[in-house]
Amino acid sequence: MNIRITHLTRGLCIAALFCLTLPAGAVEDPRKFAGMFQITDVIKSGSSVQLTMTFTLLNPTNRPVNDGVIMVLSATPIPETLGKFGVIETLPRIGRIRVTETFTISAAEYARWEQGSLPRFELAAPGEKGTTTAGIQARRIQNNIGTGGT
C-alpha cells in the first residue's frame, strides 16, 4: 500500500512540476473564437485548385478586435499558411463579421478537405506585445465541396 501511495505522490509531483514550467496561458484553450465557412466556385487545374471561401467569424468576447486577419492553415499535422482574408477593421465585441476571399491551394490539400479533414484557422491581430494569434474553432456550413454551387 505504501508503494502505491509513493508512486501516486511522485506522479502528482511530476505533473505539478510540468505545469509550473509551462509558459503562462499555455494551458488555456487556444480556440477563443468560433466561425463557419463555405466553399464555392471550385476550379480544379492540374496540381492546384482555385476556390472561393466565405467565412463568418464570431467574437464571443467582451472586447472588440481591430485590424484582425483570418489566416487559413493546411489540414496537415504541422499546419502551413495557405492564405489569408483581408484585414477586418473592427470585429465588434460579442459580434460577427463575414468575409470572402479567393484562394489557390494545392490539389493535395483540396483532396484532404474532400476526404473530411478541415483547414485550420487563426485570427491574427495587433496586441500590446506585437501580433497575437488565437485559434478559431470552425465548421463547414454546407457540404458542397467540389460542386461549385452555393
mmCIF file of the C-alpha atoms, coordinates in Angstrom:
data_MODEL
# 
_entry.id   MODEL 
# 
loop_
_atom_site.group_PDB 
_atom_site.id 
_atom_site.type_symbol 
_atom_site.label_atom_id 
_atom_site.label_alt_id 
_atom_site.label_comp_id 
_atom_site.label_asym_id 
_atom_site.label_entity_id 
_atom_site.label_seq_id 
_atom_site.pdbx_PDB_ins_code 
_atom_site.Cartn_x 
_atom_site.Cartn_y 
_atom_site.Cartn_z 
_atom_site.occupancy 
_atom_site.B_iso_or_equiv 
_atom_site.pdbx_formal_charge 
_atom_site.auth_seq_id 
_atom_site.auth_comp_id 
_atom_site.auth_asym_id 
_atom_site.auth_atom_id 
_atom_site.pdbx_PDB_model_num 
ATOM 1   C CA . MET A 1 1   ? 0.000   0.000  0.000   1.00 0.00 ? 1   MET A CA 1 
ATOM 2   C CA . ASN A 1 2   ? 2.860   2.400  0.878   1.00 0.00 ? 2   ASN A CA 1 
ATOM 3   C CA . ILE A 1 3   ? 4.441   1.728  -2.516  1.00 0.00 ? 3   ILE A CA 1 
ATOM 4   C CA . ARG A 1 4   ? 1.229   2.740  -4.303  1.00 0.00 ? 4   ARG A CA 1 
ATOM 5   C CA . ILE A 1 5   ? 0.972   5.997  -2.341  1.00 0.00 ? 5   ILE A CA 1 
ATOM 6   C CA . THR A 1 6   ? 4.641   6.779  -3.053  1.00 0.00 ? 6   THR A CA 1 
ATOM 7   C CA . HIS A 1 7   ? 4.147   6.209  -6.804  1.00 0.00 ? 7   HIS A CA 1 
ATOM 8   C CA . LEU A 1 8   ? 0.965   8.310  -6.774  1.00 0.00 ? 8   LEU A CA 1 
ATOM 9   C CA . THR A 1 9   ? 2.704   11.128 -4.885  1.00 0.00 ? 9   THR A CA 1 
ATOM 10  C CA . ARG A 1 10  ? 5.698   11.015 -7.229  1.00 0.00 ? 10  ARG A CA 1 
ATOM 11  C CA . GLY A 1 11  ? 3.366   11.140 -10.258 1.00 0.00 ? 11  GLY A CA 1 
ATOM 12  C CA . LEU A 1 12  ? 1.471   14.131 -8.863  1.00 0.00 ? 12  LEU A CA 1 
ATOM 13  C CA . CYS A 1 13  ? 4.734   15.968 -8.134  1.00 0.00 ? 13  CYS A CA 1 
ATOM 14  C CA . ILE A 1 14  ? 5.979   15.394 -11.690 1.00 0.00 ? 14  ILE A CA 1 
ATOM 15  C CA . ALA A 1 15  ? 2.659   16.625 -13.128 1.00 0.00 ? 15  ALA A CA 1 
ATOM 16  C CA . ALA A 1 16  ? 2.792   19.731 -10.905 1.00 0.00 ? 16  ALA A CA 1 
ATOM 17  C CA . LEU A 1 17  ? 6.372   20.499 -11.948 1.00 0.00 ? 17  LEU A CA 1 
ATOM 18  C CA . PHE A 1 18  ? 5.413   20.099 -15.603 1.00 0.00 ? 18  PHE A CA 1 
ATOM 19  C CA . CYS A 1 19  ? 2.527   22.561 -15.225 1.00 0.00 ? 19  CYS A CA 1 
ATOM 20  C CA . LEU A 1 20  ? 4.734   25.075 -13.419 1.00 0.00 ? 20  LEU A CA 1 
ATOM 21  C CA . THR A 1 21  ? 7.282   25.043 -16.256 1.00 0.00 ? 21  THR A CA 1 
ATOM 22  C CA . LEU A 1 22  ? 4.697   25.844 -18.955 1.00 0.00 ? 22  LEU A CA 1 
ATOM 23  C CA . PRO A 1 23  ? 4.527   29.442 -20.147 1.00 0.00 ? 23  PRO A CA 1 
ATOM 24  C CA . ALA A 1 24  ? 1.624   31.498 -18.850 1.00 0.00 ? 24  ALA A CA 1 
ATOM 25  C CA . GLY A 1 25  ? -1.556  30.825 -20.777 1.00 0.00 ? 25  GLY A CA 1 
ATOM 26  C CA . ALA A 1 26  ? -0.268  27.593 -22.307 1.00 0.00 ? 26  ALA A CA 1 
ATOM 27  C CA . VAL A 1 27  ? -2.916  25.511 -20.576 1.00 0.00 ? 27  VAL A CA 1 
ATOM 28  C CA . GLU A 1 28  ? -5.774  27.717 -21.754 1.00 0.00 ? 28  GLU A CA 1 
ATOM 29  C CA . ASP A 1 29  ? -7.995  26.603 -24.603 1.00 0.00 ? 29  ASP A CA 1 
ATOM 30  C CA . PRO A 1 30  ? -6.466  28.333 -27.652 1.00 0.00 ? 30  PRO A CA 1 
ATOM 31  C CA . ARG A 1 31  ? -9.787  28.337 -29.535 1.00 0.00 ? 31  ARG A CA 1 
ATOM 32  C CA . LYS A 1 32  ? -11.111 31.688 -28.338 1.00 0.00 ? 32  LYS A CA 1 
ATOM 33  C CA . PHE A 1 33  ? -13.158 32.415 -31.460 1.00 0.00 ? 33  PHE A CA 1 
ATOM 34  C CA . ALA A 1 34  ? -15.696 30.466 -33.475 1.00 0.00 ? 34  ALA A CA 1 
ATOM 35  C CA . GLY A 1 35  ? -16.544 30.501 -37.149 1.00 0.00 ? 35  GLY A CA 1 
ATOM 36  C CA . MET A 1 36  ? -18.310 28.913 -40.077 1.00 0.00 ? 36  MET A CA 1 
ATOM 37  C CA . PHE A 1 37  ? -17.116 28.654 -43.642 1.00 0.00 ? 37  PHE A CA 1 
ATOM 38  C CA . GLN A 1 38  ? -18.450 27.769 -47.057 1.00 0.00 ? 38  GLN A CA 1 
ATOM 39  C CA . ILE A 1 39  ? -16.511 26.813 -50.179 1.00 0.00 ? 39  ILE A CA 1 
ATOM 40  C CA . THR A 1 40  ? -17.854 27.663 -53.637 1.00 0.00 ? 40  THR A CA 1 
ATOM 41  C CA . ASP A 1 41  ? -16.683 28.262 -57.212 1.00 0.00 ? 41  ASP A CA 1 
ATOM 42  C CA . VAL A 1 42  ? -14.179 25.398 -57.213 1.00 0.00 ? 42  VAL A CA 1 
ATOM 43  C CA . ILE A 1 43  ? -11.939 25.195 -60.299 1.00 0.00 ? 43  ILE A CA 1 
ATOM 44  C CA . LYS A 1 44  ? -9.507  22.264 -60.499 1.00 0.00 ? 44  LYS A CA 1 
ATOM 45  C CA . SER A 1 45  ? -6.488  22.831 -62.723 1.00 0.00 ? 45  SER A CA 1 
ATOM 46  C CA . GLY A 1 46  ? -3.760  20.187 -62.623 1.00 0.00 ? 46  GLY A CA 1 
ATOM 47  C CA . SER A 1 47  ? -1.854  20.366 -59.352 1.00 0.00 ? 47  SER A CA 1 
ATOM 48  C CA . SER A 1 48  ? -3.816  23.350 -58.000 1.00 0.00 ? 48  SER A CA 1 
ATOM 49  C CA . VAL A 1 49  ? -7.381  24.256 -57.111 1.00 0.00 ? 49  VAL A CA 1 
ATOM 50  C CA . GLN A 1 50  ? -8.901  27.725 -57.071 1.00 0.00 ? 50  GLN A CA 1 
ATOM 51  C CA . LEU A 1 51  ? -11.884 28.270 -54.780 1.00 0.00 ? 51  LEU A CA 1 
ATOM 52  C CA . THR A 1 52  ? -13.885 30.961 -53.075 1.00 0.00 ? 52  THR A CA 1 
ATOM 53  C CA . MET A 1 53  ? -14.224 30.760 -49.308 1.00 0.00 ? 53  MET A CA 1 
ATOM 54  C CA . THR A 1 54  ? -16.745 32.736 -47.290 1.00 0.00 ? 54  THR A CA 1 
ATOM 55  C CA . PHE A 1 55  ? -16.038 32.844 -43.554 1.00 0.00 ? 55  PHE A CA 1 
ATOM 56  C CA . THR A 1 56  ? -18.281 34.104 -40.758 1.00 0.00 ? 56  THR A CA 1 
ATOM 57  C CA . LEU A 1 57  ? -16.242 34.921 -37.646 1.00 0.00 ? 57  LEU A CA 1 
ATOM 58  C CA . LEU A 1 58  ? -17.938 35.117 -34.253 1.00 0.00 ? 58  LEU A CA 1 
ATOM 59  C CA . ASN A 1 59  ? -16.411 37.094 -31.398 1.00 0.00 ? 59  ASN A CA 1 
ATOM 60  C CA . PRO A 1 60  ? -17.743 35.742 -28.089 1.00 0.00 ? 60  PRO A CA 1 
ATOM 61  C CA . THR A 1 61  ? -15.517 38.030 -26.017 1.00 0.00 ? 61  THR A CA 1 
ATOM 62  C CA . ASN A 1 62  ? -16.359 41.369 -24.432 1.00 0.00 ? 62  ASN A CA 1 
ATOM 63  C CA . ARG A 1 63  ? -13.583 43.102 -26.392 1.00 0.00 ? 63  ARG A CA 1 
ATOM 64  C CA . PRO A 1 64  ? -13.659 44.271 -29.981 1.00 0.00 ? 64  PRO A CA 1 
ATOM 65  C CA . VAL A 1 65  ? -10.836 43.157 -32.262 1.00 0.00 ? 65  VAL A CA 1 
ATOM 66  C CA . ASN A 1 66  ? -9.302  45.788 -34.548 1.00 0.00 ? 66  ASN A CA 1 
ATOM 67  C CA . ASP A 1 67  ? -7.229  45.169 -37.683 1.00 0.00 ? 67  ASP A CA 1 
ATOM 68  C CA . GLY A 1 68  ? -7.542  41.389 -37.430 1.00 0.00 ? 68  GLY A CA 1 
ATOM 69  C CA . VAL A 1 69  ? -6.702  38.938 -40.200 1.00 0.00 ? 69  VAL A CA 1 
ATOM 70  C CA . ILE A 1 70  ? -8.089  35.413 -40.541 1.00 0.00 ? 70  ILE A CA 1 
ATOM 71  C CA . MET A 1 71  ? -5.304  33.033 -41.568 1.00 0.00 ? 71  MET A CA 1 
ATOM 72  C CA . VAL A 1 72  ? -6.154  29.805 -43.420 1.00 0.00 ? 72  VAL A CA 1 
ATOM 73  C CA . LEU A 1 73  ? -3.873  26.898 -42.486 1.00 0.00 ? 73  LEU A CA 1 
ATOM 74  C CA . SER A 1 74  ? -3.435  23.479 -44.030 1.00 0.00 ? 74  SER A CA 1 
ATOM 75  C CA . ALA A 1 75  ? -5.053  20.341 -42.643 1.00 0.00 ? 75  ALA A CA 1 
ATOM 76  C CA . THR A 1 76  ? -1.643  18.727 -42.104 1.00 0.00 ? 76  THR A CA 1 
ATOM 77  C CA . PRO A 1 77  ? -0.105  17.725 -38.742 1.00 0.00 ? 77  PRO A CA 1 
ATOM 78  C CA . ILE A 1 78  ? 2.271   20.691 -38.988 1.00 0.00 ? 78  ILE A CA 1 
ATOM 79  C CA . PRO A 1 79  ? -0.017  23.374 -40.462 1.00 0.00 ? 79  PRO A CA 1 
ATOM 80  C CA . GLU A 1 80  ? 1.268   25.703 -43.168 1.00 0.00 ? 80  GLU A CA 1 
ATOM 81  C CA . THR A 1 81  ? -0.299  29.038 -44.052 1.00 0.00 ? 81  THR A CA 1 
ATOM 82  C CA . LEU A 1 82  ? -2.340  28.723 -47.252 1.00 0.00 ? 82  LEU A CA 1 
ATOM 83  C CA . GLY A 1 83  ? -3.551  32.303 -47.378 1.00 0.00 ? 83  GLY A CA 1 
ATOM 84  C CA . LYS A 1 84  ? -5.414  34.992 -45.522 1.00 0.00 ? 84  LYS A CA 1 
ATOM 85  C CA . PHE A 1 85  ? -8.538  37.067 -45.767 1.00 0.00 ? 85  PHE A CA 1 
ATOM 86  C CA . GLY A 1 86  ? -8.367  40.849 -45.993 1.00 0.00 ? 86  GLY A CA 1 
ATOM 87  C CA . VAL A 1 87  ? -7.960  42.982 -42.879 1.00 0.00 ? 87  VAL A CA 1 
ATOM 88  C CA . ILE A 1 88  ? -11.018 43.177 -40.637 1.00 0.00 ? 88  ILE A CA 1 
ATOM 89  C CA . GLU A 1 89  ? -11.090 46.768 -39.433 1.00 0.00 ? 89  GLU A CA 1 
ATOM 90  C CA . THR A 1 90  ? -13.365 46.056 -36.460 1.00 0.00 ? 90  THR A CA 1 
ATOM 91  C CA . LEU A 1 91  ? -14.866 42.832 -35.165 1.00 0.00 ? 91  LEU A CA 1 
ATOM 92  C CA . PRO A 1 92  ? -17.353 44.035 -32.551 1.00 0.00 ? 92  PRO A CA 1 
ATOM 93  C CA . ARG A 1 93  ? -17.452 42.541 -29.073 1.00 0.00 ? 93  ARG A CA 1 
ATOM 94  C CA . ILE A 1 94  ? -19.933 39.685 -28.908 1.00 0.00 ? 94  ILE A CA 1 
ATOM 95  C CA . GLY A 1 95  ? -20.411 40.214 -32.643 1.00 0.00 ? 95  GLY A CA 1 
ATOM 96  C CA . ARG A 1 96  ? -19.799 38.676 -36.026 1.00 0.00 ? 96  ARG A CA 1 
ATOM 97  C CA . ILE A 1 97  ? -18.379 39.585 -39.400 1.00 0.00 ? 97  ILE A CA 1 
ATOM 98  C CA . ARG A 1 98  ? -18.455 37.885 -42.799 1.00 0.00 ? 98  ARG A CA 1 
ATOM 99  C CA . VAL A 1 99  ? -15.536 37.906 -45.251 1.00 0.00 ? 99  VAL A CA 1 
ATOM 100 C CA . THR A 1 100 ? -14.968 36.324 -48.667 1.00 0.00 ? 100 THR A CA 1 
ATOM 101 C CA . GLU A 1 101 ? -11.718 35.598 -50.480 1.00 0.00 ? 101 GLU A CA 1 
ATOM 102 C CA . THR A 1 102 ? -10.489 33.552 -53.440 1.00 0.00 ? 102 THR A CA 1 
ATOM 103 C CA . PHE A 1 103 ? -7.641  31.134 -52.737 1.00 0.00 ? 103 PHE A CA 1 
ATOM 104 C CA . THR A 1 104 ? -5.454  28.869 -54.832 1.00 0.00 ? 104 THR A CA 1 
ATOM 105 C CA . ILE A 1 105 ? -4.330  25.774 -52.937 1.00 0.00 ? 105 ILE A CA 1 
ATOM 106 C CA . SER A 1 106 ? -2.635  22.538 -53.918 1.00 0.00 ? 106 SER A CA 1 
ATOM 107 C CA . ALA A 1 107 ? -4.740  19.712 -55.285 1.00 0.00 ? 107 ALA A CA 1 
ATOM 108 C CA . ALA A 1 108 ? -3.347  17.515 -52.490 1.00 0.00 ? 108 ALA A CA 1 
ATOM 109 C CA . GLU A 1 109 ? -4.640  19.910 -49.818 1.00 0.00 ? 109 GLU A CA 1 
ATOM 110 C CA . TYR A 1 110 ? -8.017  20.118 -51.511 1.00 0.00 ? 110 TYR A CA 1 
ATOM 111 C CA . ALA A 1 111 ? -8.151  16.296 -51.620 1.00 0.00 ? 111 ALA A CA 1 
ATOM 112 C CA . ARG A 1 112 ? -7.629  16.245 -47.821 1.00 0.00 ? 112 ARG A CA 1 
ATOM 113 C CA . TRP A 1 113 ? -10.600 18.596 -47.474 1.00 0.00 ? 113 TRP A CA 1 
ATOM 114 C CA . GLU A 1 114 ? -12.733 16.378 -49.708 1.00 0.00 ? 114 GLU A CA 1 
ATOM 115 C CA . GLN A 1 115 ? -11.822 13.388 -47.513 1.00 0.00 ? 115 GLN A CA 1 
ATOM 116 C CA . GLY A 1 116 ? -13.066 15.167 -44.384 1.00 0.00 ? 116 GLY A CA 1 
ATOM 117 C CA . SER A 1 117 ? -10.003 16.938 -42.988 1.00 0.00 ? 117 SER A CA 1 
ATOM 118 C CA . LEU A 1 118 ? -10.765 20.607 -42.479 1.00 0.00 ? 118 LEU A CA 1 
ATOM 119 C CA . PRO A 1 119 ? -8.458  23.572 -42.852 1.00 0.00 ? 119 PRO A CA 1 
ATOM 120 C CA . ARG A 1 120 ? -7.416  25.286 -39.646 1.00 0.00 ? 120 ARG A CA 1 
ATOM 121 C CA . PHE A 1 121 ? -7.997  28.950 -38.951 1.00 0.00 ? 121 PHE A CA 1 
ATOM 122 C CA . GLU A 1 122 ? -6.327  31.545 -36.757 1.00 0.00 ? 122 GLU A CA 1 
ATOM 123 C CA . LEU A 1 123 ? -7.102  35.179 -36.066 1.00 0.00 ? 123 LEU A CA 1 
ATOM 124 C CA . ALA A 1 124 ? -4.013  37.407 -36.010 1.00 0.00 ? 124 ALA A CA 1 
ATOM 125 C CA . ALA A 1 125 ? -4.321  40.927 -34.624 1.00 0.00 ? 125 ALA A CA 1 
ATOM 126 C CA . PRO A 1 126 ? -2.019  43.611 -33.240 1.00 0.00 ? 126 PRO A CA 1 
ATOM 127 C CA . GLY A 1 127 ? -1.714  43.466 -29.474 1.00 0.00 ? 127 GLY A CA 1 
ATOM 128 C CA . GLU A 1 128 ? 0.198   45.135 -26.668 1.00 0.00 ? 128 GLU A CA 1 
ATOM 129 C CA . LYS A 1 129 ? 3.216   42.889 -27.233 1.00 0.00 ? 129 LYS A CA 1 
ATOM 130 C CA . GLY A 1 130 ? 3.101   42.702 -31.038 1.00 0.00 ? 130 GLY A CA 1 
ATOM 131 C CA . THR A 1 131 ? 0.910   40.490 -33.174 1.00 0.00 ? 131 THR A CA 1 
ATOM 132 C CA . THR A 1 132 ? -1.069  37.899 -31.258 1.00 0.00 ? 132 THR A CA 1 
ATOM 133 C CA . THR A 1 133 ? -2.890  34.901 -32.687 1.00 0.00 ? 133 THR A CA 1 
ATOM 134 C CA . ALA A 1 134 ? -5.879  32.980 -31.418 1.00 0.00 ? 134 ALA A CA 1 
ATOM 135 C CA . GLY A 1 135 ? -7.294  29.769 -32.775 1.00 0.00 ? 135 GLY A CA 1 
ATOM 136 C CA . ILE A 1 136 ? -10.707 29.710 -34.380 1.00 0.00 ? 136 ILE A CA 1 
ATOM 137 C CA . GLN A 1 137 ? -12.938 26.674 -33.883 1.00 0.00 ? 137 GLN A CA 1 
ATOM 138 C CA . ALA A 1 138 ? -14.576 26.451 -37.297 1.00 0.00 ? 138 ALA A CA 1 
ATOM 139 C CA . ARG A 1 139 ? -17.044 24.194 -39.067 1.00 0.00 ? 139 ARG A CA 1 
ATOM 140 C CA . ARG A 1 140 ? -18.203 23.934 -42.635 1.00 0.00 ? 140 ARG A CA 1 
ATOM 141 C CA . ILE A 1 141 ? -21.811 25.076 -43.007 1.00 0.00 ? 141 ILE A CA 1 
ATOM 142 C CA . GLN A 1 142 ? -22.518 23.279 -46.297 1.00 0.00 ? 142 GLN A CA 1 
ATOM 143 C CA . ASN A 1 143 ? -21.127 20.064 -47.615 1.00 0.00 ? 143 ASN A CA 1 
ATOM 144 C CA . ASN A 1 144 ? -20.862 21.075 -51.259 1.00 0.00 ? 144 ASN A CA 1 
ATOM 145 C CA . ILE A 1 145 ? -17.122 20.968 -51.822 1.00 0.00 ? 145 ILE A CA 1 
ATOM 146 C CA . GLY A 1 146 ? -16.404 20.347 -55.454 1.00 0.00 ? 146 GLY A CA 1 
ATOM 147 C CA . THR A 1 147 ? -19.886 21.193 -56.712 1.00 0.00 ? 147 THR A CA 1 
ATOM 148 C CA . GLY A 1 148 ? -19.188 24.836 -57.476 1.00 0.00 ? 148 GLY A CA 1 
ATOM 149 C CA . GLY A 1 149 ? -22.621 25.658 -56.051 1.00 0.00 ? 149 GLY A CA 1 
ATOM 150 C CA . THR A 1 150 ? -23.663 27.920 -53.226 1.00 0.00 ? 150 THR A CA 1 
# 
